[in-house]
Amino acid sequence: MVSLRSLLFCLLLSTCAYATIVSHDGRAITIDGHRRVLLSGSIHYPRSTPEMWPDLIRKGKEGGLDSIETYVFWNAHEPTRRQYDFSGNLDLIRFLKTIQDEGMYGVLRIGPYVCAEWNYGGFPVWLHNMPGMEFRTTNPAFMNEMQNFTTMIVDMVKKEKLFASQGGPIILAQIENEYGNVIGSYGEAGKAYIQWCANMAQSLDVGVPWIMCQQDDAPQPMLNTCNGYYCDNFEPNNPNTPKMLTENWTGWFKNWGGKDPHRTTEDVAFAVARFFQRGGTFQNYYMYHGGTNFDRTAGGPYITTTYDYDAPLDEFGNLNQPKYGHLKQLHDVLHSMEKTLTHGNISNVDFGNFASATIYTTDEGSSCFLGNVNETSDAIINFNGTTYDVPAWSVSILPDCKTETYNTAKINTQTSVMVKKPDEAEDEPYTLKWSWRPENVDNVLLKGKGESTMKQLFDQKVVGNDESDYLWYMTTVNLKEQDPVWGKNMSLRINSTAHVLHAFVNGEHIGNYRADNGKFHYVYEQDAKFNPGANVITLLSTTVGLPNYGAFFESIPTGITGPVFIIGRNGDETVIKDLSTHKWSYKTGLSGFTNELFSSESPSKWSGESVPFNRTMTWYKTTFKPPLGNEPVVVDLLGLGKGTAWINGNNIGRYWPAFLAGDDGCSDECDYRGAYYAEKCQTNCGEPTQRWYHVPRSFLNSEGDNTLVLFEEVGGNPSLVNFQTVGVGSVCANVYEKNVLELSCHGKPISDIKFASFGNPGGKCGSFEKGTCEASNDAASILTDECVGKEKCSIDVSTEKFGAPECGGAARRLAVEAIC
């Protein structure tokens, strides 16, 4: 969709030779006049490292994707008003050029509200603190700042000629994000705001279509799109808008205290195939690679450091098999049908019991989908004189309307069993030598000294601009024994919205409180010993990610917003002394952060003697050798409580192994049939929410020692900390006859065939067993000859290869388990 002005401009400058014309009609996105079936995947550049980007994007391309989609993260790029950061893993232009180098398209979701389980939804907190500010409505201050940032991003991208209209990879851009989910809360101002967004975006003249996701009333020429687990029922709001799915959620995010969510491979594939069966032509996986919430980028509150998302590429960039391979096969089939899907006349046949056929017909041929959305019953479908077995909750694809080449529930790709292995670079027995130092808290605990003073309690966002997870609230109270509140039994009562609260009286730690997820407004009361005369009350408010979703989420209070009381009890009499309007001093952050104790260059003194364990507010430091090889590295922080970790000065994120997942709701088995929801298939009950933390290889010194620094907030034992690598331990497959099985140990040789059987084998990966029928040829010997010693091998699953077992008409399968 190139504007006349852009076209004339590039003609005058003779820069149109390689420009790509992107437009659309009601069937598809059109690129240079050709309607396209487009498969896309979200990879967020700040959740990995520049060194990882080429490999991640290349794997996306090899997995059958056409484009890579990313948000743009306002608070990361403009942490202070009009001061910008595009360095390191924030180098948006480098990321987009990496997409271009791999010959892929890009989808640029500027927002600049992103949600994304990212801190504050991507908004900088200084924005909240501007006078008269209100987010995402017709607020002049907000609109001015939003337009300034959006225009700056567009101008940067234009300068590098990265829009398709300039010969670049970006074929679509997005303004706002899921506003339709909350627009009702904003009334008429919300409708006016979304019209303003459309007008502002269109005025930027990027030369490619703009999209608005989850926006049923998206003004023209914006393209409204769908986000969700299933979007086959979605209908665009304009007949000239193609049916587009911008977020097919491949899994779900994880919260501190939550279990590990999983979405089955079969169900993701079903959602994709069903979407294309019902007229879709563009679909994007959210996420294709989830990655890691480094530093303080995780939102929530309580979003974990890992953002694995059960995506086709795992947190570390490994192939998540079978999800990656099964979807790759689906992409290949859909691409083979591109002409038919984007030009064919569509007809449907209803077989009853939730089974149907969809036929796409052109003069050159036909392609068909057989869908069965029954959640429990398989369907035997007689179609065009042939009988097809379509399992419950699945779609079969017949590119020529005769031969089934793919079914979403029949997985014919390998499962990779990933294992964590000890760091072989260190001598055995493997122990790290630790030094330590305490966090300097004397000034705040004993003297109550802060950076600012106010006679009221303020929201943590207002005082600290979210420069730190930590904000100290301090006040001094003079008490006399004659005061009505004085008594033998006294306590401190705090009305708080701190995610984690630490309370001190006269330098003594009287207790702490961790809010339950979703219950961040609470009352904490603890007995305290007060003295006649001056008493210093010190409260430490800790945040664990600011809210990122919902109407007016920017106004959700965080910190110690009060009131705060001293409670005195004498017999049946209770006296309350309100401290809320006392003079409160504030100090942002901790001295160890300010003095950069985490830096490899820090001159601070550390002690290697009598290293204490289970001590609050303590810094630990150790050195280690880089793990051998090139497999991804993780650090096991089991035994620690809560805090932050740095590798060679690089912040790898918050850790919280002490926060255990709930005991109930997990299962080793997961039925793919039926609609998915985040709690459907969970594991890791009763275990630390997150035990292992990603250490990108680019953070490590390949020669010499590396430094790990920990700030332990609540108390823990670092003696168990160790480094491991993550790789493929074994691969399994259970492949139907008339398919080709590809086995790969991802760069390592296949060392042994532990199990192989062609017939009707039972069990699952790791516990296969022979069935009641078995081929005459020894499957294990065949696999050993063709695969052992090789990094990968391909096997034709056929009776010609293995013999023809009599299985009573049941589908024959080859089950294999290979050791890497």
C-alpha positions in Angstrom: 0.0 0.0 0.0 2.3 2.7 -1.3 1.0 6.3 -1.2 1.2 8.4 -4.3 3.4 10.9 -2.4 5.9 8.1 -1.5 5.9 6.7 -5.0 6.6 10.1 -6.6 9.3 10.8 -4.0 11.2 7.6 -4.7 10.8 8.1 -8.5 12.3 11.5 -8.2 15.3 10.1 -6.3 15.5 6.9 -8.4 15.2 4.7 -5.3 12.2 2.7 -6.4 14.0 -0.1 -8.2 13.8 -2.5 -5.3 10.7 -1.2 -3.6 8.1 -3.8 -2.6 4.4 -2.8 -3.1 2.4 -4.2 -0.2 -1.4 -4.0 -0.4 -4.4 -6.1 0.5 -7.8 -7.2 -0.5 -10.4 -9.2 1.3 -8.5 -12.5 0.7 -4.9 -11.8 1.6 -1.9 -9.5 2.0 -0.6 -8.8 -1.5 3.1 -8.4 -2.2 4.1 -7.1 -5.6 0.8 -8.1 -6.9 0.8 -11.6 -5.6 -1.6 -12.8 -2.9 0.3 -14.5 -0.1 -0.1 -17.1 2.5 2.0 -15.6 5.3 3.2 -17.4 8.4 5.0 -15.3 11.0 6.5 -15.7 14.4 7.2 -13.3 17.3 10.7 -12.9 18.5 11.4 -9.9 20.8 14.8 -8.5 20.4 15.4 -7.4 24.1 14.6 -10.9 25.3 17.7 -12.4 23.7 21.0 -11.0 22.6 22.3 -9.7 19.3 24.6 -12.7 19.1 21.5 -15.0 19.3 19.4 -13.1 16.7 20.8 -14.6 13.4 20.4 -18.2 14.7 16.9 -17.5 16.0 15.7 -15.9 12.8 17.4 -18.5 10.7 15.6 -21.3 12.6 12.4 -19.4 12.0 13.0 -19.4 8.3 14.0 -23.1 8.3 10.8 -23.7 10.3 8.7 -22.4 7.4 8.1 -18.8 8.5 7.9 -15.9 6.1 8.2 -13.1 8.6 9.4 -12.2 12.1 7.2 -10.0 14.2 8.4 -7.8 17.1 7.1 -5.2 19.5 9.0 -1.9 20.1 9.6 -1.3 23.8 9.2 2.4 24.7 10.4 2.3 28.3 13.5 0.4 27.2 14.4 2.9 24.5 13.4 6.1 26.4 14.0 5.3 30.1 14.4 9.0 30.8 12.4 11.6 28.8 14.2 12.5 25.6 17.2 10.3 26.5 17.3 7.3 24.2 19.0 3.9 24.3 19.4 1.6 21.3 22.5 -0.2 22.4 23.2 -3.9 22.8 20.0 -6.0 22.8 18.0 -2.8 22.3 19.5 -2.3 18.8 16.2 -2.4 16.9 17.7 -1.4 13.6 20.3 -4.2 13.8 17.5 -6.7 14.6 15.5 -5.6 11.6 18.5 -5.7 9.4 19.2 -9.3 10.6 15.7 -10.2 9.5 16.5 -8.6 6.1 19.8 -10.5 5.9 17.9 -13.8 6.3 15.6 -12.9 3.4 12.5 -12.6 5.6 9.7 -10.1 6.0 9.2 -8.1 9.2 6.1 -7.0 11.1 6.8 -4.0 13.3 4.4 -3.6 16.2 5.2 -0.1 17.4 2.3 0.2 19.8 3.8 1.8 21.8 1.6 0.1 24.4 2.8 -3.5 24.1 1.4 -5.5 27.1 3.7 -8.5 26.4 4.1 -9.3 30.1 6.6 -6.5 30.0 7.2 -4.0 32.8 4.4 -1.4 32.8 3.2 -2.6 29.4 6.2 -0.9 27.8 5.3 2.6 29.1 8.0 4.6 30.8 7.1 5.5 34.4 8.2 9.1 33.9 5.2 9.3 31.5 2.9 8.5 34.4 4.4 11.3 36.5 3.9 14.1 34.0 1.3 16.6 35.2 -2.3 15.8 34.1 -1.3 12.5 32.5 -3.8 9.8 31.6 -2.8 6.9 29.4 -4.5 5.7 26.2 -7.2 8.3 25.9 -7.7 11.7 24.5 -5.2 13.3 26.9 -3.1 15.9 25.1 0.0 15.2 27.2 -0.2 11.5 26.4 -0.9 11.9 22.8 2.0 14.3 22.4 4.4 11.8 24.0 3.0 8.8 22.1 3.3 10.7 18.8 6.8 11.8 19.5 8.0 8.3 20.2 6.1 6.6 17.4 7.4 9.3 14.9 10.9 8.8 16.1 10.8 5.0 15.5 9.3 5.5 12.1 11.9 8.0 11.1 14.7 5.7 12.3 13.3 2.9 10.2 12.8 5.1 7.2 16.3 6.5 7.5 17.6 2.9 7.1 15.1 2.2 4.3 13.6 -0.8 6.1 10.0 -0.4 5.1 9.0 -2.6 2.2 8.1 0.5 0.2 11.7 1.5 0.4 13.0 -2.0 -0.4 13.2 -3.1 3.2 11.7 -6.2 5.0 8.8 -4.5 6.9 5.5 -5.4 5.3 3.1 -4.4 8.1 3.2 -1.9 11.0 1.0 -1.8 14.1 -0.4 1.1 16.1 -1.9 0.6 19.6 -2.5 -2.9 20.9 -5.6 -4.8 22.1 -7.3 -1.6 22.9 -10.6 -3.1 21.9 -10.4 -5.3 25.0 -10.6 -2.2 27.3 -12.2 0.6 25.1 -15.5 0.3 26.9 -13.9 1.7 30.1 -12.9 4.9 28.3 -16.3 5.7 26.8 -16.5 8.2 24.0 -13.0 9.4 24.7 -11.8 5.9 23.8 -13.5 6.0 20.5 -12.0 9.4 19.7 -8.6 8.2 20.8 -8.6 5.1 18.5 -9.6 7.4 15.6 -6.7 9.7 16.5 -4.3 6.7 16.6 -5.4 5.7 13.1 -5.0 9.3 11.7 -1.6 9.7 13.3 -0.3 6.4 12.0 -1.6 7.1 8.5 0.1 10.5 8.5 3.5 8.9 9.0 3.3 7.6 5.4 5.2 4.4 5.9 4.0 2.9 2.6 2.8 -0.4 4.1 -0.6 -1.3 5.8 -1.2 -0.5 9.4 -2.9 -3.1 11.6 -4.8 -2.8 14.9 -5.2 -6.1 16.8 -8.3 -6.9 18.8 -10.0 -3.7 17.5 -13.4 -4.5 16.0 -14.1 -0.9 15.3 -10.7 -0.1 13.8 -11.1 2.9 11.5 -10.3 2.5 7.9 -7.7 2.0 6.4 -6.5 0.2 9.6 -6.7 -3.6 9.3 -8.3 -5.2 12.4 -6.8 -8.5 13.4 -7.4 -11.3 16.0 -5.4 -12.4 19.0 -6.1 -15.6 20.9 -5.8 -19.4 21.1 -8.4 -19.8 18.3 -9.4 -17.2 15.7 -11.2 -19.4 13.1 -14.5 -17.6 14.0 -13.0 -14.1 13.6 -14.4 -11.9 10.8 -12.7 -8.6 9.8 -14.8 -5.5 10.1 -14.4 -4.6 6.4 -14.8 -6.8 3.3 -11.5 -5.4 2.0 -9.6 -6.6 5.1 -8.0 -10.1 5.0 -8.6 -12.5 7.8 -5.4 -12.1 10.0 -4.3 -13.7 13.3 -1.6 -11.6 14.9 -1.2 -13.6 18.1 -1.7 -17.4 18.1 -0.6 -18.1 21.7 1.8 -21.1 21.5 1.7 -21.5 25.2 1.4 -19.1 28.1 3.5 -17.0 30.4 4.5 -18.0 34.0 4.0 -16.1 37.3 6.1 -16.4 40.4 4.3 -19.1 42.4 2.7 -20.5 39.3 3.1 -23.8 37.6 4.7 -24.4 34.2 2.0 -24.0 31.5 2.1 -26.2 28.3 0.0 -26.0 25.2 0.1 -29.2 23.2 1.7 -29.4 19.7 -1.5 -30.9 18.3 -3.7 -28.1 19.6 -1.4 -25.3 18.2 -1.4 -27.0 14.9 -5.2 -27.5 15.0 -5.7 -23.7 15.6 -3.5 -22.9 12.6 -5.1 -25.4 10.2 -8.6 -24.5 11.4 -7.8 -20.8 10.8 -6.7 -21.4 7.2 -9.6 -23.8 6.6 -11.9 -21.0 7.4 -10.4 -18.3 5.2 -7.3 -17.1 7.1 -4.2 -16.1 5.1 -1.9 -14.5 7.7 -1.1 -16.0 11.1 1.6 -15.2 13.6 2.8 -17.2 16.5 3.1 -15.4 19.9 5.7 -16.5 20.8 7.9 -18.3 18.3 10.8 -17.6 20.6 9.9 -16.3 24.1 13.4 -15.7 25.6 14.3 -14.2 28.9 13.2 -11.1 30.9 16.6 -9.8 31.7 17.2 -7.2 34.3 13.9 -5.6 35.5 11.9 -6.0 32.3 9.4 -8.6 33.5 6.0 -7.1 34.1 3.0 -8.5 35.9 3.3 -8.1 38.7 5.0 -11.4 39.3 6.0 -12.4 35.8 9.0 -14.7 36.0 12.4 -14.1 34.5 11.9 -17.0 32.1 9.6 -16.1 29.2 9.9 -19.5 27.5 6.2 -19.5 26.6 6.4 -23.2 25.5 7.3 -21.7 22.1 8.6 -23.6 19.1 12.1 -22.3 20.0 12.7 -22.6 23.8 14.1 -19.9 26.0 17.7 -20.7 25.0 17.0 -21.0 21.3 16.9 -24.8 21.0 14.2 -26.4 18.8 11.3 -27.4 21.0 10.4 -30.7 19.4 7.9 -31.9 18.4 6.3 -28.5 18.3 8.8 -26.9 15.9 8.9 -29.8 13.5 5.2 -30.5 13.4 4.4 -26.9 12.6 7.2 -26.8 10.0 5.5 -29.6 8.2 2.2 -27.7 8.4 3.8 -24.6 7.0 5.2 -26.5 4.0 1.7 -27.9 3.2 0.0 -24.5 3.5 2.6 -22.8 1.3 2.2 -25.5 -1.3 -1.5 -24.5 -1.5 -0.9 -20.7 -1.6 -2.5 -20.1 -5.0 -5.6 -22.1 -4.2 -6.1 -20.7 -0.7 -5.8 -17.1 -1.9 -7.7 -17.3 -5.2 -10.0 -20.3 -4.9 -13.8 -20.3 -4.6 -14.8 -21.7 -1.2 -17.4 -24.3 -0.5 -18.3 -26.3 2.5 -19.8 -29.7 3.3 -21.3 -30.4 6.7 -21.0 -34.1 7.8 -22.7 -33.6 11.1 -21.4 -34.2 14.6 -19.0 -31.2 14.2 -17.2 -32.6 11.1 -16.9 -30.7 7.9 -15.0 -30.3 4.7 -13.9 -27.0 3.1 -13.0 -27.0 -0.6 -10.9 -24.3 -2.3 -11.3 -24.5 -6.1 -9.5 -22.8 -9.0 -9.3 -23.5 -12.7 -6.0 -25.2 -11.9 -7.2 -27.6 -9.2 -8.6 -27.9 -5.7 -7.4 -28.2 -2.1 -9.4 -29.5 0.8 -9.5 -29.4 4.6 -11.4 -32.0 6.6 -12.1 -30.7 10.1 -13.4 -32.5 13.1 -14.0 -30.1 16.1 -15.7 -32.8 18.2 -13.8 -32.9 21.4 -14.2 -36.7 22.1 -15.2 -38.6 19.0 -13.1 -39.4 16.0 -14.7 -39.0 12.6 -14.9 -41.5 9.7 -15.5 -39.2 6.7 -16.4 -40.5 3.3 -15.3 -37.7 0.9 -15.1 -37.9 -2.9 -15.4 -41.7 -2.7 -12.5 -42.1 -0.2 -12.8 -42.8 3.5 -10.7 -40.7 5.9 -10.1 -41.2 9.6 -10.0 -37.7 11.2 -9.3 -37.8 14.9 -11.2 -35.7 17.4 -10.2 -32.0 17.5 -8.1 -32.2 14.4 -7.8 -31.1 10.8 -6.7 -33.2 7.9 -5.2 -31.4 4.8 -5.6 -32.7 1.3 -3.7 -30.4 -1.1 -5.2 -32.2 -4.1 -8.5 -33.1 -2.4 -7.4 -36.8 -2.6 -4.3 -37.5 -0.5 -4.1 -36.6 3.2 -0.6 -35.2 3.6 -1.0 -33.8 7.1 -3.2 -34.2 10.1 -2.8 -31.9 13.1 -3.2 -34.7 15.6 -0.8 -37.2 13.9 2.7 -36.1 14.8 5.4 -37.5 12.5 8.3 -35.6 13.8 10.7 -36.3 16.6 10.4 -35.4 20.3 13.7 -34.0 21.7 14.3 -34.7 25.4 16.4 -31.9 26.7 18.8 -32.5 29.6 20.9 -30.3 31.9 24.5 -31.4 32.3 27.1 -30.4 34.9 29.8 -27.9 33.9 32.7 -30.0 32.8 35.1 -27.0 32.9 35.2 -27.1 36.7 37.1 -29.7 38.6 35.2 -32.3 40.6 33.8 -32.2 43.2 32.3 -29.0 41.9 32.1 -26.2 44.4 32.3 -22.4 44.0 34.3 -20.3 46.4 32.2 -17.4 47.7 33.0 -14.0 49.2 30.4 -11.7 50.7 29.6 -8.3 52.1 26.4 -6.9 53.7 24.2 -4.3 52.1 24.8 -1.0 53.9 21.5 -0.2 55.5 22.7 1.8 58.6 21.7 5.2 57.3 18.1 4.1 56.6 17.6 1.8 59.5 19.2 3.7 62.3 19.1 7.3 61.1 16.2 7.4 58.7 18.1 9.4 56.2 16.6 9.7 52.8 16.9 11.7 49.6 13.6 13.6 49.9 11.0 14.3 52.6 7.2 14.8 52.4 4.4 14.8 54.9 2.5 12.0 53.3 2.9 8.5 51.8 3.4 8.4 48.1 3.1 5.7 45.5 6.4 4.1 44.7 6.1 5.0 41.0 5.8 8.7 41.9 8.9 8.8 44.1 11.4 6.6 42.3 10.3 6.8 38.6 10.8 3.0 38.8 14.5 3.3 38.8 14.7 0.4 41.2 12.7 -2.4 42.6 13.3 -0.9 46.1 12.0 2.2 47.9 12.7 3.0 51.5 10.0 4.8 53.5 11.3 6.3 56.8 9.8 8.3 59.6 10.8 9.1 63.2 8.1 9.0 66.0 8.7 10.5 69.4 6.8 8.5 72.1 6.4 9.1 75.8 5.2 6.6 78.3 2.3 8.9 79.0 1.1 8.7 75.4 -2.3 7.0 75.1 -0.8 4.6 72.5 2.0 3.4 74.9 1.6 0.0 76.3 3.1 -3.4 77.0 1.8 -4.8 73.7 2.4 -2.6 70.7 2.5 -3.3 67.0 3.0 -1.7 63.6 0.1 -2.0 61.2 0.8 -1.2 57.5 -1.8 -0.9 54.7 0.4 -1.8 51.7 0.5 -2.4 48.0 4.2 -3.4 48.1 4.7 -6.7 46.3 7.2 -7.6 49.1 7.4 -5.6 52.3 10.2 -5.5 54.9 9.6 -3.7 58.2 12.1 -2.4 60.7 11.8 -0.6 64.0 14.9 1.0 65.5 17.1 -1.0 63.2 15.5 -4.3 64.1 13.9 -6.4 61.4 10.4 -7.2 62.7 9.2 -9.1 59.7 8.4 -9.2 56.0 5.4 -10.1 53.9 5.1 -11.5 50.4 1.8 -10.7 48.7 -0.1 -13.5 47.0 -0.3 -13.1 43.2 -3.3 -10.9 42.5 -3.8 -9.8 46.1 -1.5 -6.9 46.2 -3.6 -4.7 48.6 -3.2 -6.1 52.1 -2.8 -5.1 55.7 0.4 -6.3 57.5 0.6 -6.1 61.3 3.6 -7.2 63.4 4.5 -6.8 67.1 7.2 -4.3 67.6 9.3 -2.9 70.5 9.2 0.8 70.8 11.3 3.0 73.2 10.5 6.1 75.1 11.9 9.0 72.9 12.7 8.8 69.2 11.8 5.7 67.3 12.9 5.1 63.7 10.4 3.2 61.6 11.8 2.0 58.2 9.7 0.2 55.6 11.2 -1.2 52.5 8.8 -1.6 49.6 9.8 -4.0 46.8 8.2 -4.3 43.4 8.4 -7.4 41.2 7.3 -6.0 37.9 4.6 -3.3 37.4 1.2 -4.1 35.9 1.1 -4.4 32.1 -2.6 -5.0 31.2 -6.1 -3.6 31.8 -7.9 -0.3 31.6 -6.2 2.4 33.7 -3.5 -0.1 34.8 -1.1 2.8 35.1 -3.0 4.0 38.2 -2.9 0.7 40.1 -1.1 1.7 43.3 2.3 0.3 44.2 4.3 0.7 47.4 3.2 1.8 50.9 0.3 4.0 50.2 -1.0 3.8 53.8 -2.3 4.4 56.2 0.4 3.3 58.7 -0.5 2.9 62.4 1.1 2.2 65.7 -1.3 0.1 67.7 -1.2 0.1 71.5 -3.1 -2.4 73.6 -3.8 -2.1 77.3 -6.1 -4.8 78.4 -9.4 -4.4 76.5 -8.4 -0.9 75.3 -6.9 -0.4 71.8 -5.4 2.9 70.8 -4.4 3.7 67.2 -1.8 6.4 66.3 -1.9 7.3 62.6 1.5 8.0 61.1 0.3 8.7 57.5 0.8 12.5 57.6 4.0 12.3 59.5 7.2 13.6 57.9 8.3 10.6 55.7 11.8 10.4 54.1 12.3 8.5 50.9 15.3 6.8 49.4 15.3 5.0 46.1 17.3 1.8 45.7 20.0 0.1 47.6 23.6 1.3 48.2 25.1 -1.9 46.6 23.2 -1.2 43.4 24.2 2.5 43.5 27.9 1.5 44.1 27.6 -1.1 41.4 28.9 -4.0 43.5 27.8 -6.2 40.6 30.4 -4.7 38.3 33.6 -6.6 37.4 35.4 -3.3 37.9 34.0 -2.6 41.4 36.8 -1.7 43.8 34.6 -2.6 46.8 36.1 -5.0 49.5 34.6 -8.5 49.9 35.3 -11.0 52.6 36.0 -14.6 52.0 35.9 -15.5 55.7 32.9 -16.9 57.6 30.5 -16.5 54.6 27.0 -16.3 56.2 24.0 -18.2 54.9 20.3 -17.3 55.2 21.2 -13.7 55.9 18.9 -11.0 54.5 20.3 -8.0 52.5 23.5 -9.8 51.6 25.8 -9.7 48.6 27.7 -12.8 47.4 30.4 -13.1 44.7 32.3 -15.9 43.1 34.3 -16.7 40.0 33.9 -19.6 37.6 35.3 -21.0 34.4 33.2 -20.8 31.2 31.4 -24.1 30.6 32.9 -26.1 27.7 31.3 -26.4 24.3 28.7 -24.2 22.7 25.4 -25.4 24.2 23.3 -22.9 26.1 24.3 -22.2 29.7 22.1 -22.0 32.8 22.9 -21.2 36.4 21.1 -23.3 39.0 20.1 -21.1 41.9 18.4 -23.7 44.1 18.9 -22.8 47.7 18.7 -19.1 47.3 15.7 -17.0 48.4 15.0 -13.9 46.3 17.2 -11.4 44.6 19.1 -10.4 41.5 22.0 -12.1 39.7 24.7 -10.6 37.4 27.2 -12.4 35.2 30.3 -10.2 34.4 28.2 -7.2 35.2 25.3 -8.3 33.0 21.9 -8.5 34.8 20.4 -11.8 34.0 17.2 -11.0 35.9 15.4 -11.4 39.2 15.6 -14.8 40.9 13.1 -16.3 43.4 13.7 -20.0 43.9 12.1 -19.8 47.4 8.7 -19.1 45.8 7.3 -22.6 45.2 4.5 -23.4 42.8 1.3 -24.7 44.3 0.9 -28.4 45.0 -2.2 -29.1 43.0 -3.2 -29.0 39.3 -0.4 -30.8 37.6 -0.3 -33.9 35.4 2.2 -35.8 33.3 -0.6 -36.5 30.8 -2.3 -33.9 28.7 -5.2 -34.4 26.4 -4.9 -32.2 23.4 -8.6 -32.5 22.6 -10.9 -29.6 23.6 -10.3 -25.9 23.9 -7.0 -24.9 25.6 -6.8 -22.6 28.6 -3.7 -21.6 30.6 -4.4 -24.0 33.5 -5.2 -27.0 31.4 -1.8 -28.7 31.1 0.6 -27.8 33.9 3.7 -29.3 35.4 6.2 -28.4 38.2 3.8 -28.5 41.1 5.4 -28.0 44.5 8.8 -27.1 43.0 10.6 -23.7 42.8 8.8 -21.5 40.2 12.1 -21.0 38.5 15.3 -22.8 39.4 17.5 -22.3 36.3 18.4 -19.0 34.8 19.7 -18.3 31.3 23.3 -17.1 30.9 23.8 -16.1 27.3 27.2 -17.3 26.0 27.9 -13.7 24.9 27.9 -12.7 28.6 30.8 -15.0 29.3 34.5 -14.5 28.9 35.7 -17.4 26.8 39.2 -17.2 28.4 39.9 -16.8 32.1 37.5 -16.4 35.0 34.0 -15.1 35.0 32.2 -13.4 37.9 28.8 -14.2 39.3 27.4 -11.6 41.8 24.2 -12.2 43.7 22.1 -9.8 45.8 20.2 -11.9 48.3 17.2 -10.0 49.7 15.4 -12.5 51.9 18.2 -15.0 52.9 19.5 -18.1 51.1 22.3 -20.6 50.8 24.6 -20.1 47.8 26.6 -23.2 48.4 24.4 -25.2 46.0 24.8 -22.8 43.1 26.3 -24.3 39.9 26.5 -23.9 36.2 25.1 -26.4 33.7 24.6 -26.7 29.9 21.4 -27.5 28.2 21.3 -30.0 25.3 19.5 -32.9 23.7 19.8 -36.1 25.8 17.7 -38.3 23.6 15.2 -38.2 20.8 12.0 -40.1 20.3 9.5 -40.6 17.5 6.2 -42.4 16.9 5.7 -42.0 13.2 2.8 -43.2 11.0 3.5 -45.4 8.0 4.1 -43.6 4.6 6.0 -40.8 6.2 9.7 -40.0 6.4 11.2 -39.9 9.8 14.0 -37.4 10.4 16.1 -37.9 13.5 18.6 -35.3 14.7 20.6 -34.8 17.8 21.0 -31.1 17.0 24.7 -31.1 16.1 25.8 -34.1 18.2 26.1 -37.7 16.9 23.4 -40.3 17.5 25.2 -42.8 19.8 22.7 -45.6 20.3 19.2 -46.9 19.4 17.6 -47.7 22.7 14.2 -48.9 21.2 12.8 -49.4 17.7 9.6 -51.2 16.6 7.5 -51.1 13.5 3.9 -52.3 14.0 1.6 -51.1 16.8 4.0 -50.2 19.6 2.7 -48.8 22.8 3.9 -46.5 25.6 5.5 -43.1 25.2 8.9 -41.5 24.8 11.1 -43.0 27.4 8.9 -46.0 28.0 8.0 -47.4 24.6 7.1 -51.1 24.4 6.4 -53.5 21.6 2.8 -54.1 20.6 0.8 -57.1 19.5 2.2 -56.9 15.9 5.8 -56.6 14.9 7.5 -56.3 11.5 9.7 -59.1 10.4 12.8 -57.0 9.8 14.6 -55.9 13.0 13.8 -52.2 13.2 16.6 -51.6 15.8 19.2 -53.0 13.5 18.0 -50.9 10.6 18.0 -47.7 12.6 21.5 -48.6 14.0 23.0 -49.1 10.6 21.4 -45.9 9.1 21.7 -43.5 12.1 24.3 -44.3 14.7 27.4 -42.2 14.4 25.5 -39.5 12.3 24.2 -36.1 13.5 21.0 -36.8 11.6 19.3 -39.4 9.4 16.2 -39.9 7.4 14.1 -43.1 7.4 11.4 -44.1 5.0 8.6 -45.5 7.3 7.3 -48.2 5.0 6.7 -51.9 4.7 9.4 -52.1 2.0 11.9 -51.0 4.6 10.7 -52.9 7.7 8.3 -55.6 6.5 4.6 -55.8 6.6 3.2 -56.7 10.0 -0.4 -57.8 10.2 -2.0 -55.3 12.6 -5.7 -56.0 11.9 -6.2 -52.9 9.8 -4.8 -50.6 12.5 -2.4 -47.8 11.4 1.2 -49.0 11.5 3.8 -46.9 13.2 7.5 -46.8 13.8 8.5 -46.0 17.4 12.1 -45.0 18.0 14.2 -43.8 21.0 17.7 -42.8 20.2 20.5 -41.6 22.6 22.5 -38.6 21.7 
